[in-house]
Amino acid sequence: MRLYGFGSNASGQLGIGHTEDTSLPQLCQLAGYQEWPSPIKSIKGGGNHTLVLLESGQLFVSGCIKDDRAGLAISTDSVTTFSEIPASAFDDSKVKLCSALWEASVIVTNDNDVYAFGFGSKGELGSGNMVKGLTRRLERFCPEGERIVDLSSSISHTVTVLSNGEVYGWGNGRKGQLGVPAETVWRPRKIQNLPFQVVRAVCGREFSYLVGPPEHGRHMILGSDKWKIRSEAPSSKSGWAHVAASWSSLFSLCISGKLYAWGRNDHGQLGPDKQQTGLLHVVAGSEHVMALTESGAVLVWGWGEHGNCGLGIDGQGDVKGQSNEISSSHFETSHKITGIAAGCATSFVWTEANYLEPG
């Protein structure tokens, strides 16, 4: 398996061994291993740090690690290669979910314990009115017999979804993105009076998007209506396969491969066509979007000032009214693309060896 990164890199958050921005995918480097010890499960990007979670439950970080924002307790402000966070940071448990805020990180273990670490003055750590601290386990809020099945964070708030359809959140809730009352939520708080069981959640800068099972089509947006993120949302959205949120836009990819998008579009965030087709997967960064097509191509559009949309941006640093295709020539010819991820002006693609059946 190979992981490639491009885009913003002032703190080494791409994990490519230096701190220069790049518009071309470069091979990410791994400290202490010759190769990734397990397939990638997810990648999450904070303000200047990136988390890579493996299927094995191992967690890696690159970029700014000030204020212990990634649980890597070493005496340096940043790392430029992906370094493993020791399991001792999570009481020797395996990690199943992770998310990144601007200057903090949240992880969920297989035991459904939640840990937060880093810096945040608006409740980001979920441990009362603390603003920074070493890795600490939050008070347990998941009821006995239930599991945490989803986790999402934006700049300063986090939501979790439980197996019973309940949602808990903490952090900056002053726009109502964590339910009522609209206020800073210092510890995990249940979002009350949800009209359906939630199975998936994604967070934007001032909103939370909650969706029910794909066959039902029920969804709701909590928080600000800036960029008409709530008022222009479709009344229902059944048959979804993936959902994603940038800071100010929402994306729903249907099982059919059609993508629906709404919200902010001044940088071309909604793509060349608000109902694109032929897509397998979609992810959203701060203000840019990546898609993997049915033919195996990687498309990128939106705000690309730092190189996170590849080459071919306009004078304002945008890919607007079109999409850029990231050339396969940047990746090993014997590999196929198996995953994409987007963070704060960062983009990632990973590939695996393409083993062909003998013919």
Beta strands, then each sheet from edge to edge (+ up, - down):
strand 1: 2-7
strand 2: 22-27
strand 3: 40-45
strand 4: 49-54
strand 5: 59-64
strand 6: 78-84
strand 7: 95-100
strand 8: 104-109
strand 9: 114-119
strand 10: 132-137
strand 11: 148-153
strand 12: 157-162
strand 13: 167-172
strand 14: 184-190
strand 15: 200-203
strand 16: 207-211
strand 17: 219-223
strand 18: 240-245
strand 19: 249-254
strand 20: 259-263
strand 21: 275-276
strand 22: 279-284
strand 23: 288-293
strand 24: 298-303
strand 25: 318-326
strand 26: 335-342
strand 27: 346-353
sheet 1: 2+ 1- 27+ 26-
sheet 2: 3+ 4- 5+ 6-
sheet 3: 7+ 8- 9+ 10-
sheet 4: 11+ 12- 13+ 14-
sheet 5: 15+ 16- 17+
sheet 6: 18+ 19- 20+ 21-
sheet 7: 22+ 23- 24+ 25-
end
